[in-house]
Amino acid sequence: MAISGATLTDLMIYAGWLAVFLLAGKLIRAQFVFIQKLFLPASIIGGFLGLALGPYVLGRTGLQVLPQEMLDSWSAFPGILINIVFACLFLGFAIPSIKTIWKEGGPQLCYGWTVGMGQYVVAVGLSVLVLGPLFGVPAFFGCLLEIGFSGGHGTAAGMREAFEDLGFAAGADLGLMSATVGVISAVVFGMAMINYAARKGYTKVIKDPKQLSLEKIRGLIPEPDRPRGSTITVSPDAVEPLAFHAAFVGVAILIGWYLLSLIKGWSAQTEMDLFASFPLFPLAMIGGIIVQVVCAWLGIANYFDRKTYDRILGTALDFLVVSAIASINLTVFLDFFWPFALLMIVGLSWVIFATMFIAPRMLPGAWFERGITEYGMQTGVTALGLLLLRVADPQFETEAAESFGFKQIIYEPMLGGGFITAAAPLLIVNFGVGMSFAVGVVSIIVALSVAYFSGWMHRFRPEG
């Protein structure tokens, strides 16, 4: 990894510059109205600013500001930070019973699985039938859609080693571009669908999405309305509360690391060695679940503050996105421009189709609020899904947030950066595209069948 050639002092300076670009992104977001209306996160804006000052934009004029050594180290940051993000996912959550999860989130899970696995089926089918014959890309090229859209920047960066071992080193950079396209599509088309749904009467709560508070548009919260960011659960005299929570994140990653070592050791003894390139971040998530369950059993989890873990996760994710976008290799993107563009157009069309056609026939109750939350997550990240929901349902009056949360407990370990996301390219290479495609189609049929026989499928209901 490029990061290994830098000294600790270098890494501190490089991280400091990431902080500068993150703050610059926030300043730009606060000052320019047209950017505020796009709801682009400061990390995305800061990342593009860093990209512009690098070798592929300003550097082509001979005025490159950022040294190549810094960009090389930045390219390794996301693959490390994503482990922190996934380790935090379930820490501080009281994991409910399977019965409760299914009762509250079953319809959302079946719908989410259909959309998420549909990304693979549509994209891999496109790769085999069109992109491969025309542009010579491998069958697993289609995996870039779900890796970038549903998985996000961290997942794409975490897959770098896997793509390199598969002989497709461009995969990680294309995955990062896919994630960037996904985030922008989440906010642009998400807001467009909310406006359309409000006019058509599909929404249950909001009737005019233009009536948004200044704090939502600018991203700055006035003093009287500022919520508490975390709760101190341990005495700072004994241990700093943030350090206390961060220590359990470290333990979760450590458990994930040893689990990965065991899996790779077992895999190395098999003929196919399927897990030779398997990334760490899904196992870090499993490590977090193990820490949460064990600590709940010991009574320690009572001192876990979920909002503190949200702050740790959010901090890692912001720096991850800035470094990921700023270090994208645009030459690779241009080399694969047409197959990549077609993949993005077809993939985005599928998710929008699912939101406006499948969701009203598959999701009970507030179908649009549920569907737009899933759209934001399936094209961007979970946070963007909840952001779009907050626009459509500002006070979370519908059941959308709760059902989405229960669904994520089962969905996240599998898709959206989970085991299937990480293993899909490896499975296609080792078991063939036909077998992998068939498994994906069958799993969608199972999800739709479960929804049908559970009584969740229905005729289109125009009202929300």
N, C-alpha and C positions, 0 to 999 in steps of 0.2 A: 504494500500500500504506500502511496505517496507520502502519507503522513509520517511514516517511519523515518524519513530522511531529515525531518525538521527537529530542531532542539526544542526543549520545553519553553524556552523564551520565545522562539519563533511562533510556536503554537499559541502562546498567550497574545502576541501581537496580532496574529491572524484572526483570532477570536475577537480581539478588540475592534478590528476593522469590520467584522461581521456585525458587531454592535452598532457601529457608525451607520452602516447601510440599513439596518433595521430601524434605527431612529429616523434616518432620512426618509424611509418609506412612510413612517408614521406622520412626519411633518408634511410630506406631499399629500397624503390622504386627508389631513386636517385642513389643507389650504385650497385644494382644487375640487370644485363642486362636481365636475363631470366624473372624477375618479371616485368620489364619495357615492355617487349614484350607482356605480358598478359594484360597490361593497367589496372591493378587492382588499384583502388583508395587507397590512404593512409589510409583512414578510415577502409577499409576492412582488410588491412594488420595489422594495429594497433589493431583491434578487435580480430583477430586471435592470436596476441601476448598476449593480455590480457587473452584470453581463455586458452592459453597454460600455463600461470602462475597461473591459478585457480585450483579448486579442482578436475576437471575431467581429467587433463593431468598431470601436474607436481605434483599436490596434491596426486596422486595415489602412488607416490614414497616417500611420507612423507615430501616433500619439498615445499608445497604450499606457495607461496609468498604473494598473495593477501588475506586479511582477508575476511571472509564470510560476515561481515557487509557491507563492501564496495560493494561486488558483489550484495547483496540484494538491496542496494540503486540504483546501476547501472541498475538493471532490471526494475526499475520504471521510469528511465529517459526517455526512448524512448516514453512511453505513454504520457509524458508531452510535449516533444520536437516536436512530430508530429503535435501538434496543431499549433505551430509556422510555421512549414513548409506549412501546408494547408492554414493558414490565409494569407500567402504571395503570394499564387499562382496567384491571379488576381489583386493584388495591383500594381498600376503603369502602368497598361495596359489600353489603350483606347479600351473599349469593342465595337467591330463593330456590325453592324446590322446583323440580322439573314440571310438576303439575301446575304450579303457579305460572311458570314461564309459558307453558303451552296454552293455558287458559287465557292469559292476557296478551300474549304475543304470537300465538299460532298463526293467525291470518297474515300478520306482517312478515313472519318468517317464511311462509310459503310464497308470498309475493316477492320478498327480497331475494329468495333463492332463485326464483324464476328469472328475475331481472339480472342478478349477478352471474349465474351460470349461463344465462342467455348471452351475456357479453362474450363468453368463451365460444359458445356454439356459433354465434353469428360471425365473430372475428376469425376464428380458426377456419370455419367454412369458407369465408372470403379469401383467406390466405391460400388455401388449397386450390380453390376453383379459379381465382382471379389473380391475386397478387403474386403467387408463386410462378405460374406460367408466364405472366407478363414481365415481372421484375426480378425473378429468381430468388425471392426471399424464402427462408425456411418456413415450414408449417407452423412452428411455434411463434412466428412473428405476430400472429393474432393474439397471443397471450399479453402483448404489450398494452392492449386495451384495458383489461381488468387490472393488471398490475399498476398502471398509471391512474386510471379513473377511480376504481374502487379502493385500490391499495394506497395510492398517493406517492408523494416524492420520496418518503422514507423507504417504502417498500421497493420502489424502483432502484434506489441506491443500494439497498440491502441485497438486491439480486445481481449486483455487478459481478461477483465472483462466479456465480452460477452461469451467467451468460458468457463470461470469458472461457470457462471450462467447456461450454458447449460450442465454442468456436465462433461466437457471435458477440464480440466485445462491444459492438455498437448498441446492444440491447439496453444497457443501463442508461445511456444518454437519451436514447429514444423513449425509454420508459419515463425519464424525467420530463421530456417534452410532452409525453402523453398526460402526465400528471398536471402539468401547467395548463395544457388545453382543457383538461377536465375541470380544474378549479375555475378558470375563466368562464367555461360553459355553464358551470353550476350557478354562478351568480347572474350571468347575462340571460340565459334562457330560463333559469329559475324565476327571476323577477318578471320576465315576459309572461310566463305561464300563470303566475300569481295574478298579474293584472288581467289577463284573459279570463281566468276562473272567477275573479271577483265580478267582472262585468256580466258573465254568464250566470251568476248565481250559484256556482259550484261550492263556494266557500261557506263555512258555517258561521264564522265570526266576523272577519274583516270584510268591508264592502268597498273601501277605497284605500288601496295600499300606498297611495301617495301621501297619506296622512301619517308620516313617520316622525318620530321625535328627532330632535336635533342630535341627541346623543347617539342614536342609531346611525344617522347619516354621517356624522363626523367622526364617530368612534371615541368621543370624549364625554365622560360622565360628569355632570355638575356636582358640586360638593354635597348638596342635601340628598342626592339620590344615589350616592356611592354605596354599593353593597359590600359586605364584609368578605374579604378575599380568603380568609382561612380562620380556623379556631385553634388556639393554643391548647394542646391536650397534655403536654408534659412541661415540667418546670424548666425554664431556661437556665436556672442555677445548676441543674444536673446535666442537661444536654440541650443544645439548641433545637427547638421543635422542628425546624426545617431539616437539620442534619439527622434528626431521629427518623423522619419519614424517608429521607434520601437513603439512609442506611438500608432500609428494607427494600428499596428499589435495587440497590447494589446486590443484596442477597438474592433477589429474584433473578437478576441477570446471571449471577454466579451459578444458581441452580440450573438455569437454562443452558449455560455453557457446559456444565458437566453432563447434562442430558444429551446435548448435541454430541459431545465426545463419545458417549456410550453408543449413540445411534450410529455415528460414523465408524466406530470400531467394529460394530456388528455388521454394518453395510460393507466394510472393506473385505470381510470374509466371504461375502456372497459373490456370485458370478457377475452380476450387473453393477454392483456398487452404486445403487440408486441414490444414496444420500451423501455422496462424496462432496457435492457442492451445495448441500442444503444450508440455508442461512440461519443465523442465530435468532433473529427477532421473533419467530413464532414460538421458539422454546423459551425465550425470555417472558413471553406472555403466559405460557404454562407455568413458569417459575413464579410469576406473580399470583396466579390462581392458587398454587401450592402454599405460598406464603400466607395468603389471605385465609385459606381454609385452616391451616395449622394454627395461625395466630388467633383465629376465632375460637378454635377448640381450647386454646390455652388462656383465653380471656384477654390477650394482648390487643386484639383488633379493636377493642373498645376505645383505644387511644389513637386509632387511625382517623385522620381527618380527610375526608374525600376531597374537599376543596384544596387542601395543600397538595395532594397528588395531582389535581387538575392544574395547579400552578407549575409543578415540576414538569408534567407532561407538556403543557402549553409552551413553556420556556424552551424545552428541547425541540419541540416541533417548529417554533418560530425560527430558531437558529438553523435547524435542519433545512427549512425551505429556502432561507436566504442563501446558504452555502450551496444548496443543490442547484438552484436556478443560475446563480452567478458563475458556476463552474461548468455549465452545460457546454458540450463540444458541438458548436453549431455546424461545423464541417460535416459531422456525421449526420446531423439532421438534414442538411441540404443533399447529401448523397442518397438519402432514402426519402426524399420529399414526397414523391407521388404515391408510393405505396403507403407511406405514413398518413398522408392527407386523406386518401380513400378510406383507410382504416378508421380515422377519427370521424369522418362524415357518417359512415355506416354505423359505427358504434354509438355515436351521439343520437342518430336517428332512432336506433333501437331503444335507448333509454327514454327518450321523449315519447315514443310510441307507447311504451309500457306505462308511462305516467298518465297519459291522457286516454288510453284505450283499455289497457288491462286493469289498471288500478280501480276504475269505477265499477268494474264487473267482479272484482275479486276481494276488495277491501270493504269491510262493513263500516257503518257509521260515517265518520268524517273521512271519506275516501280521499278527497283532495289533500287535506292536511297530512294524512298518512302518506300519500303518494309523493307529495313534494318534499317531504322529509327524506324519503327513500331516494328520490332523484338527487338531492344534494349530496347524500352519502355515496351514491353509486357513481357520481361523476367527480366529486371532490373528496371531501373527508366528512367524518361524522359531525364535526363542528359546523360545517357549511350546511349540512342537512338541518341541524337544529336552528341555524340562523334563518334559513328560509321558512322553517316552521314558525319561528318567532315573528316573522313578517306577516304570515298568514293567520297566525293565532298568537297574538302578542302576550297574552296571559296564560297560555297553555290551558285553555278552557276545554278543549276537546281531549279525547283519549289518545291522540296521536303520539305525544311525547312518551307516555307510559308504555304503549305497545311497541314503539320503536326501541325503547330501552331494553325491554324484555327480549325482543328479537335479537338484539346485538349480542346478548350473552351467549347464545348458541351460534349465531352467524359468524361473529368476529373470529373465533378460533379456526374457522374453516375457510371463508372467503374474505375479501377486503383486507388482504394482508396476512391471512392465516395459512394453514397447512396446504390447502389446495392452491392458493395463489403462489406460494413458494415452490410447490412441487410440479405445477402444471407443465412448464417447459421440459422438465426432466422426464415426466411421465410420457409426454408425446414422443420424445426422442427414444426412450427405452421400450415403450409398449406400442408405438405406432400411432399415427393420427386417427386411424379408423377406430381402434379400440377406445382411445381417449374421447373422441367425438361421440361415440355411441353411449359411453358412460354419462357424458354430459347431457345428452338428449333424454336418456332414461331417467336421470335424476330430476329433470324439469317435469317430465310426465308424472313422476311420483309426487312432486310438490303440487302440481295442478290437481291430481287425483285426490290427494289428501284434502285439499281445499274444497273440492267438489263434494266428496262424501261427508265432509264435516259441515256442510251446509253454508259455506262462506261464499260460494259462487252465486251470482245473481244477475239479473238484467241491469242494464245501465240505469243509474239513478242520477238525473241531471242535478238535483239539489245536493248540497254538501252533506 
